Amino acid sequence: MKGITQFDTAILGCDHAGFEFKEKIREYFSHKQFRIEDVEKEYNDPIPYIRSAFKVCREVLQSEGEALGILVCGTGVGISIAANRVQGINAGLIYDEFSAEYARKHNNANVLVFGSRTMEIDEVKKRIDVFLEHEFAGGKYAERNELLKETGSSPEVIDQILKD
């Protein structure tokens, strides 16, 4: 199933460096008829990227495959590391169209990550489109992804971290 068919919701999160960029991505998804949830609706300095990543990942997992997470920080590196600490999350730092395509086809990513200081918004829009145009290939890639499924912090651990 193509991403554009599978996902009906975009769940957005960011740190303070990615807030304005995230707002541009939000506008883009609104034109694509996606339902939008935003875990960082107001700008604060700082917005801790780890908490934002965990909030988005929790919502993505609760959607049971119907929501796509979008995370933005200055480079995309820190927030992608945080997201990939969550059990069941496959977050990809999408730095070009090829990585967008294969994040979908081979990695079955459920969270896309972008850098507000290292990427241009028009490039990011194109990468989102490329990702959504493709299907997960399954087969040997599903087997590889299955090995990762149980690694990382459980949703219960993430909930506890967010309560503190």
C-alpha positions in Angstrom: 0.0 0.0 0.0 1.4 3.4 -1.0 2.1 5.8 1.9 -0.4 8.3 0.6 -3.1 5.6 1.0 -1.8 4.1 4.3 -1.3 7.3 6.3 -4.2 9.7 6.9 -2.7 11.7 9.8 0.6 13.6 10.2 1.8 13.9 13.8 4.3 16.8 14.0 7.0 17.5 16.6 10.1 19.6 16.8 12.6 21.4 19.1 12.9 25.1 19.3 15.3 25.2 16.2 12.8 23.4 14.1 9.6 25.2 15.2 9.2 27.6 12.2 10.2 24.8 9.7 7.7 22.5 11.3 5.0 25.1 10.8 5.8 25.1 7.0 5.5 21.3 6.9 2.2 21.6 8.8 0.9 23.9 6.1 2.0 21.5 3.4 0.3 18.5 4.9 -2.9 20.6 5.3 -3.0 21.0 1.5 -2.7 17.2 1.1 -5.9 16.6 3.1 -4.1 15.0 6.0 -5.5 15.2 9.5 -2.8 17.0 11.5 -1.8 16.6 15.1 0.9 18.8 16.6 2.7 18.0 19.9 4.4 21.4 19.9 1.7 24.0 19.1 3.5 26.9 20.8 7.0 28.1 20.5 9.2 27.9 23.6 12.9 28.2 24.0 13.9 25.6 24.7 11.7 22.9 23.4 13.4 19.7 24.4 13.8 17.5 21.3 13.8 14.2 23.3 10.3 14.9 24.8 8.9 16.0 21.5 10.3 12.9 19.7 8.8 10.6 22.4 5.4 12.4 22.2 5.3 12.0 18.4 6.4 8.3 18.6 3.8 7.5 21.2 1.0 8.9 19.0 2.4 7.1 15.9 2.3 3.8 17.8 -1.2 4.4 19.1 -2.5 5.1 15.6 -1.7 1.4 14.6 -0.1 2.4 11.3 -2.5 5.2 10.2 -0.3 8.1 11.3 3.1 9.3 10.0 5.4 11.1 12.4 7.3 14.1 11.3 10.1 15.5 13.4 12.3 18.5 12.9 15.3 19.8 14.8 18.3 21.9 13.7 20.1 19.0 11.9 17.6 16.2 12.3 20.3 14.1 13.9 19.5 14.4 17.6 15.7 14.0 17.2 16.2 11.0 15.0 18.4 9.3 17.6 15.7 10.0 20.2 12.9 8.6 18.0 14.8 5.4 17.2 15.1 4.7 21.0 11.3 3.9 21.0 10.3 0.3 20.4 8.3 0.0 17.2 9.6 3.2 15.6 11.6 3.3 12.4 12.7 6.9 12.0 14.7 8.0 9.0 16.6 11.2 8.5 15.5 12.0 5.0 18.4 14.0 3.4 17.5 13.4 -0.3 14.9 11.8 -2.6 16.7 8.5 -2.7 16.7 8.2 1.1 13.0 9.1 1.0 12.2 6.4 -1.4 14.1 3.7 0.4 13.0 4.8 3.9 9.6 3.6 2.6 10.5 0.7 0.4 13.1 -1.0 2.5 12.8 0.4 6.1 9.0 0.9 6.3 9.7 4.2 8.2 6.9 5.5 10.3 8.6 8.7 11.3 10.4 11.1 8.9 13.0 13.4 10.2 14.3 16.7 8.8 16.9 19.4 9.7 15.7 23.0 9.7 19.3 24.3 9.5 20.5 21.9 6.8 17.5 21.6 4.4 15.3 23.8 2.3 11.5 23.5 2.6 10.9 22.9 -1.1 13.4 20.0 -0.9 11.6 18.6 2.1 8.2 18.8 0.4 9.5 16.8 -2.5 11.0 14.2 -0.2 7.7 13.8 1.6 6.0 13.3 -1.8 8.5 10.7 -2.9 8.1 8.8 0.4 4.3 8.8 0.1 4.4 7.6 -3.6 6.0 4.3 -2.6 5.1 1.1 -1.0 6.9 -1.0 1.6 8.5 -3.9 -0.4 8.1 -6.5 2.4 9.9 -9.8 1.9 13.4 -9.8 3.1 13.0 -6.2 4.2 10.1 -7.2 6.5 12.3 -9.9 8.0 15.1 -7.4 8.7 12.6 -4.9 10.2 11.2 -7.7 12.4 14.6 -8.1 14.1 14.4 -4.4 15.2 10.7 -4.6 16.3 11.4 -5.5 20.0 14.4 -3.3 20.6 14.2 0.1 22.2 12.2 1.5 25.1 8.7 0.1 25.5 5.7 2.4 25.3 5.3 2.1 29.1 8.8 3.4 29.7 8.2 6.3 27.3 4.9 7.1 29.1 6.8 7.2 32.4 9.6 9.4 31.0 6.9 11.9 29.7 5.2 11.9 33.1 8.4 13.0 34.9 
